[in-house]
Amino acid sequence: MRFIAERIKADALSLPRHEREEIARILARSVDAEPADGAWASEVAGRVDELRTGRGAMMPGEEFSAEFEEVLSAG
């Protein structure tokens, strides 16, 4: 199974940006559809609370995309 996942990642990273973005959205939706475990649900609730109370800050989409691309290319 690990070999298949590695092959899928390699193939996906060779695709044009717009196709990688589409796949990322599909995968993100599939993960979001799964129930979160208690620790993750607690983390999300805490971050939402930080945003609502002004203790946290959002990151511009372009900045997030650039950092995300950097992480993907390093992995």
C-alpha positions in Angstrom: 0.0 0.0 0.0 2.8 2.4 0.8 4.2 2.0 -2.7 0.9 3.0 -4.2 0.6 6.1 -2.1 4.2 7.1 -3.1 3.4 6.6 -6.7 0.1 8.6 -6.5 2.0 11.5 -4.8 4.8 11.5 -7.4 2.2 11.4 -10.2 0.1 14.2 -8.6 3.1 16.4 -8.1 4.0 16.1 -11.8 0.6 17.5 -12.8 0.0 21.2 -13.8 -0.9 23.5 -10.9 -4.6 23.8 -11.7 -5.0 20.0 -11.7 -3.1 19.7 -8.4 -5.4 22.3 -6.9 -8.5 20.4 -8.1 -7.1 17.2 -6.6 -6.2 18.9 -3.3 -9.8 20.3 -3.0 -11.3 16.9 -3.6 -9.0 15.3 -1.1 -9.6 18.0 1.5 -13.4 17.6 1.1 -13.0 13.8 1.6 -11.1 14.4 4.8 -13.5 17.0 6.0 -16.4 14.5 5.5 -14.8 12.1 8.0 -15.5 12.6 11.7 -12.7 14.2 13.5 -11.2 12.5 16.5 -11.5 14.2 19.9 -8.0 15.8 19.9 -8.4 17.3 16.4 -11.9 18.6 17.1 -10.6 20.3 20.3 -7.8 21.9 18.3 -10.1 23.2 15.7 -12.5 24.6 18.3 -9.6 26.3 20.0 -8.4 27.9 16.8 -11.9 29.1 15.9 -12.3 30.6 19.4 -8.9 32.4 18.9 -10.2 33.9 15.6 -13.5 35.0 17.2 -11.9 36.7 20.1 -9.2 38.4 18.1 -6.3 36.4 19.7 -5.6 34.6 16.4 -5.1 35.9 12.8 -5.9 34.5 9.4 -3.3 34.1 6.7 -4.0 35.5 3.2 -4.8 32.7 0.7 -1.8 33.5 -1.5 0.6 33.3 1.4 -0.9 29.9 2.5 -0.7 28.5 -1.0 2.9 29.5 -1.3 3.8 27.9 2.0 1.8 24.8 1.2 3.6 24.5 -2.2 6.9 24.8 -0.3 6.0 22.1 2.1 4.8 19.8 -0.7 8.0 20.3 -2.7 10.2 19.6 0.3 8.4 16.4 1.1 
